[in-house]
């Protein structure tokens, strides 16, 4: 019992001790936990002024990719098909050329209008004298009569087939005119009468006194006059040469004078004039002049076509001299004289409907002429061609 009481007392005491220990531990825990350091009073920060809300930038619209403005194509420059010169009026390049047969006879000099022509073709006729075919196309007005006008020859048909020019003349042999009709070539023969643009004038007697009013004939071609139907038959104009403003030229050889001799009594040629940059015409060594202006007959370019020729025995002119027929539909040689220099060339024409092509004999490159008046010589094989 004592033991029990003692044990009970011990348990009671132990319980008290446990309580005491527990209380002490609690006190110890309370006493050993440091007091928290008071946080310093924060300095009063002024309330920030509200920043204005930025205006939202609009979302950039995708800029369209700008294509570069197309470079406008240059307006084509109208040029004269007969000589390559620039024209202020493009309509002039669409005209039908007028081919005028002009006499080259010493008793009917000086001629009128050769310096106003766009192109001149010179070819032999009976007696190995020559005749001029003056082409008028791109001059707005000629304002003068040209002549003396004479009859046609076979080479005029070849020129029409190449260039489609309307031929105006005064007379012609039956075989020649029949050859024109065989190919439906349009022409106006002043000898047939009824043409108001042919007239007689000047100091010489017939047949050296017929002239042509080029402007009056042009009006009849383009304003529904008597030549309008013939104009339509001429066809679309074709350039007889290739032109460029400033073509590249081979060196060639220096030439100051050119001479042609088609008979013992017939010689003519050109002298180079460095001041005017032109060839000046001579005949039998004497300067040739133009009646309308009083100036020397001149040209920028001289091109020579050496051709085969037949003397038509039995087909004589009124003076009893046999006519000539030149063969322009084949090939051959020639000479180009330009800027005081000479160049050997070749020419070729396969059919009557073709335009003659020209090339340099050495290189085979095509001949391209500078813009300006050209004088085209058709010279028979065997003629003399000299250079000085």
CORWOCOR-V910550 format. One record per residue. N is the residue number from 1. PSI is psi as a letter, one per 30 degrees, with the letter a starting at -180 (999 if undefined). Layout:
BEGIN
n->(N & N)
psi->(PSI & PSI)
END
This chain:
BEGIN
n->(1 & 2 & 3 & 4 & 5 & 6 & 7 & 8 & 9 & 10 & 11 & 12 & 13 & 14 & 15 & 16 & 17 & 18 & 19 & 20 & 21 & 22 & 23 & 24 & 25 & 26 & 27 & 28 & 29 & 30 & 31 & 32 & 33 & 34 & 35 & 36 & 37 & 38 & 39 & 40 & 41 & 42 & 43 & 44 & 45 & 46 & 47 & 48 & 49 & 50 & 51 & 52 & 53 & 54 & 55 & 56 & 57 & 58 & 59 & 60 & 61 & 62 & 63 & 64 & 65 & 66 & 67 & 68 & 69 & 70 & 71 & 72 & 73 & 74 & 75 & 76 & 77 & 78 & 79 & 80 & 81 & 82 & 83 & 84 & 85 & 86 & 87 & 88 & 89 & 90 & 91 & 92 & 93 & 94 & 95 & 96 & 97 & 98 & 99 & 100 & 101 & 102 & 103 & 104 & 105 & 106 & 107 & 108 & 109 & 110 & 111 & 112 & 113 & 114 & 115 & 116 & 117 & 118 & 119 & 120 & 121 & 122 & 123 & 124 & 125 & 126 & 127 & 128 & 129 & 130 & 131 & 132 & 133 & 134 & 135 & 136 & 137 & 138 & 139 & 140 & 141 & 142 & 143 & 144 & 145 & 146 & 147 & 148 & 149 & 150 & 151 & 152 & 153 & 154 & 155 & 156 & 157 & 158 & 159 & 160 & 161 & 162 & 163 & 164 & 165 & 166 & 167 & 168 & 169 & 170 & 171 & 172 & 173 & 174 & 175 & 176 & 177 & 178 & 179 & 180 & 181 & 182 & 183 & 184 & 185 & 186 & 187 & 188 & 189 & 190 & 191 & 192 & 193 & 194 & 195 & 196 & 197 & 198 & 199 & 200 & 201 & 202 & 203 & 204 & 205 & 206 & 207 & 208 & 209 & 210 & 211 & 212 & 213 & 214 & 215 & 216 & 217 & 218 & 219 & 220 & 221 & 222 & 223 & 224 & 225 & 226 & 227 & 228 & 229 & 230 & 231 & 232 & 233 & 234 & 235 & 236 & 237 & 238 & 239 & 240 & 241 & 242 & 243 & 244 & 245 & 246 & 247 & 248 & 249 & 250 & 251 & 252 & 253 & 254 & 255 & 256 & 257 & 258 & 259 & 260 & 261 & 262 & 263 & 264 & 265 & 266 & 267 & 268 & 269 & 270 & 271 & 272 & 273 & 274 & 275 & 276 & 277 & 278 & 279 & 280 & 281 & 282 & 283 & 284 & 285 & 286 & 287 & 288 & 289 & 290 & 291 & 292 & 293 & 294 & 295 & 296 & 297 & 298 & 299 & 300 & 301 & 302 & 303 & 304 & 305 & 306 & 307 & 308 & 309 & 310 & 311 & 312 & 313 & 314 & 315 & 316 & 317 & 318 & 319 & 320 & 321 & 322 & 323 & 324 & 325 & 326 & 327 & 328 & 329 & 330 & 331 & 332 & 333 & 334 & 335 & 336 & 337 & 338 & 339 & 340 & 341 & 342 & 343 & 344 & 345 & 346 & 347 & 348 & 349 & 350 & 351 & 352 & 353 & 354 & 355 & 356 & 357 & 358 & 359 & 360 & 361 & 362 & 363 & 364 & 365 & 366 & 367 & 368 & 369 & 370 & 371 & 372 & 373 & 374 & 375 & 376 & 377 & 378 & 379 & 380 & 381 & 382 & 383 & 384 & 385 & 386 & 387 & 388)
psi->(e & e & e & e & e & e & e & e & e & e & e & e & e & e & e & e & e & e & e & e & e & e & e & e & e & e & e & e & e & e & e & f & j & k & k & k & k & k & k & k & k & k & k & j & k & k & k & k & k & k & k & k & k & k & k & k & k & k & k & k & k & j & k & k & j & j & k & k & k & k & k & k & k & k & k & k & k & k & l & k & f & f & g & g & l & k & k & f & j & f & f & f & f & f & l & k & l & k & j & k & j & k & k & i & k & f & f & g & l & l & l & k & f & e & f & f & l & f & k & k & k & k & l & k & a & k & g & g & a & l & k & k & j & k & k & k & e & f & k & e & k & e & g & l & k & l & a & k & k & a & l & l & l & e & f & e & e & e & e & e & f & e & f & h & k & k & k & k & l & j & l & k & l & e & e & e & e & e & e & e & e & f & g & h & k & k & l & j & j & f & f & f & l & g & j & f & f & k & l & k & l & l & f & l & l & k & g & g & g & k & l & k & j & e & e & e & e & e & e & f & e & f & g & g & a & f & f & e & e & e & e & e & f & e & a & k & k & k & k & f & l & k & l & l & e & i & l & k & k & l & e & a & k & k & k & f & k & k & k & k & j & f & l & f & g & j & k & l & a & k & k & k & j & f & e & f & h & l & k & k & k & l & k & h & g & k & k & k & l & k & e & e & f & g & l & k & k & l & l & e & k & k & k & k & j & k & l & k & k & k & j & i & k & f & i & l & l & f & f & g & k & k & l & k & k & k & j & g & i & b & l & a & l & a & k & k & k & k & h & g & l & k & k & k & l & l & l & k & j & e & l & f & f & l & k & k & k & k & l & k & e & e & f & f & k & k & k & j & k & l & k & l & k & k & j & j & k & j & k & k & k & f & l & k & j & l & k & 999)
END
